[in-house]
Amino acid sequence: MTTHVWDYLREYENEHDDILDAVETVFGSGQLVLGRSVREFEAAFAAYHGARHCVGVDNGTNAIVLGLQAAGIGPGDEVITVSNTAAPTVVAIDAVGAVPVFVDVDESTYLMDLDQVDAAVTARTRCLLPVHLYGQCVALDRLEALAARHDLVILEDCAQAHGARHKGRIAGTTGKAAAFSFYPTKVLGAYGDGGAVITSDDEVHENLRRLRYYGMEDRYYVVRTPGHNSRLDEVQAEILRRKLGRLDDYIAGRRAIARRYAEGLGDTDLVLPVSAPGNEHVYYVYVVRHPERDAILEAIKAYDIVLNISYPWPVHTMAGFAHLGYAEGSLPVTERLARQIFSLPMYPGLSPDTQDKVIDALREVLAGL
Ligand SMILES: *Cc1c(COP(=O)(O)O)cnc(C)c1O
């Protein structure tokens, strides 16, 4: 069987009865939309973070869109973020009419280079949107200081960082609000699409509830626009509610896999992931780096292993973002990484045997370069 970087079927096999019981529970509950499961999941997800509120939404992209709008960020406002991210981070900023402003990333952690933020701030900058990429946090204390210095709102993109911590503080609680995705591959994944915004700001929370529900206060009465229909599906919420109880186990599983890679590949010339000081990494993806990346990906196919690149194109070089006006060469670290990084299989159901097959194949491929 071909080995891919992600697969949910082994987890489904282990959790089969619970998942199907979740579906049964919702179908038999008499309330298929915004019912008890959404409410209970929201309460549990907020509590997991020690946040006051959580609003479940339909996906992670809209979690960012609604988070920005709920915090009052809109047309013409500049939002400082990174180009080394999943495109939806930037799609969401663009979708609210705000202007994404990119800073480069740190060469060892691949995270936003906070030393570049001061120079990127203009009179129109309103928001700092860090991406806790691949499973580890941008330094939360430094973010907070930067936002305070320039009077900026922080919206954390936590789509890849459920349960990640920096100096003990959990991702998602530093800024005004934080956006999460529950896309199936994520550290907390649904069986379909899902997302959430957490916040401890009562006004942002109220805005979020309206924004995801057509802009309505109560049924049939719109109090603000733009409205959206961005509700978290009830079935996905019930699955997520149950899986949230296992989140710490999923993270422990991911860390064990990361340790096995470090043991198996630490003496090769692959650059393995580096945890920044103070970080507790959750390894959403296990990203390695090598100058001969393309040759490695090609050669390893002979072992029935298909690896992935997260992400092959820096956002600022994509045709859809040409209007932002970033020339090739403007973010040199991001561009270099995109040519050299690739991801190894990483998901809780990855068996030690399969992982060893990947490690052995990589060692052979590297030796033959
Ligand atoms: C997955 C992801 C998103 C988007 O989430 P969806 O649920 O797919 O819309 C946004 N930002 C980052 C960093 C992501 O990894």
The ligand as an SDF file (V2000), in Angstrom:
LIG
                    3D

 15 15  0  0  0  0  0  0  0  0999 V2000
   -5.8750   24.8100    7.0500 C   0  0  0  0  0  0  0  0  0  0  0  0
   -5.4650   26.2040    7.2180 C   0  0  0  0  0  0  0  0  0  0  0  0
   -6.3510   27.2720    7.0430 C   0  0  0  0  0  0  0  0  0  0  0  0
   -7.7140   27.1290    6.4580 C   0  0  0  0  0  0  0  0  0  0  0  0
   -8.5540   26.2290    7.0780 O   0  0  0  0  0  0  0  0  0  0  0  0
   -9.7540   25.5750    6.2630 P   0  0  0  0  0  0  0  0  0  0  0  0
  -10.5420   24.8840    7.3240 O   0  0  0  0  0  0  0  0  0  0  0  0
   -9.1660   24.6420    5.2650 O   0  0  0  0  0  0  0  0  0  0  0  0
  -10.5260   26.6830    5.6170 O   0  0  0  0  0  0  0  0  0  0  0  0
   -5.9100   28.5560    7.3540 C   0  0  0  0  0  0  0  0  0  0  0  0
   -4.6630   28.7680    7.8000 N   0  0  0  0  0  0  0  0  0  0  0  0
   -3.7740   27.7770    7.9430 C   0  0  0  0  0  0  0  0  0  0  0  0
   -2.4110   28.0880    8.4480 C   0  0  0  0  0  0  0  0  0  0  0  0
   -4.1360   26.4640    7.6490 C   0  0  0  0  0  0  0  0  0  0  0  0
   -3.2320   25.4830    7.7920 O   0  0  0  0  0  0  0  0  0  0  0  0
  1  2  1  0
  2  3  1  0
  2 14  2  0
  3  4  1  0
  3 10  2  0
  4  5  1  0
  5  6  1  0
  6  7  2  0
  6  8  1  0
  6  9  1  0
 10 11  1  0
 11 12  2  0
 12 13  1  0
 12 14  1  0
 14 15  1  0
M  END
$$$$
